[in-house]
Amino acid sequence: MSLKNKLHDLKEHYKGKKMAPAFNAIHTFLYAPNEVTHKGSHIRGVDDLKRTMNMVILAMVPCLIWGIFNAGFQHYTAVQGAAAPAFTSFVDHLQYFFTWDNFILGATKVVPILVVSYLVGLVVEFIFAVIKGHEVEEGYLVTGMLVPLIVPVDIPLWMLAVAVVFGVVIGKEVFGGTGMNILNPALTIRAFLFFAYPTWMSGDKVWVHDAVARTGTADAISGETVLGMLAQKKELSYSIAEAFFGYIPGSIGETSTLLCILGAAILIFTKIASWRIILSGVLGALAMGTIFNGVIDQGWITEGSKFYALMSLPAWQHLVIGGFAFGITFMATDPVSGAQTNKGKYWYGFLIGFFAIMIRVFNPAYPEGIMLAILLMNVFAPTIDHYVVQGNVKRRLKRLKVKTA
Amino acid sequence: MAEVIEKKASEKQSEPLFSKKNKGLMTDPLFDNNPITIQVLGICSALAITAELKASIVMSVAVLFVLSIGNVVISLMRNIIPSKIRIIVQLVVVATLVIVVDLVLKAFAYELSKQLSVFVGLIITNCIIMGRFEAFALGNGPWKSFLDGLGNAAGYGLILILVGFFRELLGSGTLLGIKVLGDPIEKTGLYALGYENNGFMLLAPMALITVGIIIWIQRSRNKSLIEN
């Protein structure tokens, strides 16, 4: 008897009993279910929720693989001084990047984070499914993948576990589970980590493996992100090209803008992510960046100001550094917590980009403005939708009046 | 209003001091009619001062004093207060009692009074107090009002202390200032294992979430509390 049949028998055996959702979940996780998703905001023709989720995960896989190698690459580069010669071109640099050493070190750091993220999150989901007596929802599959990509490589695993429990319970289950949450669960988890354990989520030590442990010793290394350097007005030790391709320290999966663009292409092509949000988000960031550049050009902010370095950064370069590209691609486009109307999506995306750069510049203590900008706009998304819908109603009423008059 | 009429009827017969109904006045606000978790009153102070257990306890005692005495005073004056100016009269009573509390704190626990800062003064605006004056003391005798004040203040204090307990334990790793989880700097106790304090617990949003979790647990244990 095949595994599928065995699972099916188990499922039938436990039908109507308390543990039924747990067995159903294992069954549907491994094999295609016979039903498609028929309600909630994930409904989309013949697609089922699992297919949607799988596409998103697929789009993130390149970022994850890059993140694994980058964890090793950043560590060895910092430890050995210059393991690789100075950056010349993307392709030339790949031979120093895709090495076994990098992979092994990266995998030993990243895989446990991935496992903890999924294990803890799914256990919480299973418990809630059993208590509430519904099927286990696939929502966590994407969140579980996002979480490892947006945390620093050296994050203690127990902190991650605590944050995942918090994020899934408070960020999602209290609102009624998948499809009902106000905030993006992955960002709720990251925000929790940031406010609860700021020493592990910001600064110049946490982004490269081993940097924290070596603090104060003769072998001390530092791994400052580009944003960190700008905030402290230090000389940048990375070129914008390096930042674009992702040869820089940062949260595990967000360093490569190139791969985020690839992910965005997959999601837009499969019509899962809204191109309206991504496009307007980029425009919003450019608008804010241009305003800051203008302020610098006018001479209102002098070089002595602590905002000078971040403000004078050319607007387009803001798109490349930090987690902006990752956030706008994979988290701003979350169909549940984002705006639902097409017109609303433009506003929603634009304001995310706008606020992300504003927070980045004015409060460099926050490691990345995009996290707070998305969470903020998540809260306002229903308001935006409300006004779009009301505007539409008003316009049509007016048209009706003109006709009848 | 139903409560008031009922009370007037029952006042005519002499009642034992701790009759079942009188006991209910004290115990109801502890759980099934808790001012914070059920009526959602007095939230501001619950968020503001619960980062430490000590402050929560002092605040609870202060409110206990103000509410029980204030209820008795209002109840004694209930037949001579013109209804048009009753709010002003109530405010004067609360303000007087709060000033007493504030001065006592300043005299005997100066550090703590600095820490509680404006929140002792803000007991005046605590909705629970004005709420009980309006809803209960104005229509009931002094003894009942006293019990009602005690009960409601205790219900408020219970939640405050509960929230304060978790916030101080998880946020600072201490209880009443005693390092129960070990020393975070010398790395003893739990900290030797790599444990770290959760700084988020010390911020106001986490107090709101903690109160929310208490409400959640309470309502899922007693389904009759869930509104439609």
Interface residues (C-beta under 8 A of the other chain):
Chain A: P156 W158 M159 V162 I170 V174 F192 F195 A196 Y197 P198 T199 W200
Chain B: G194 Y195 E196 N198 G199 F200 M201 L203 I209 G212 W216
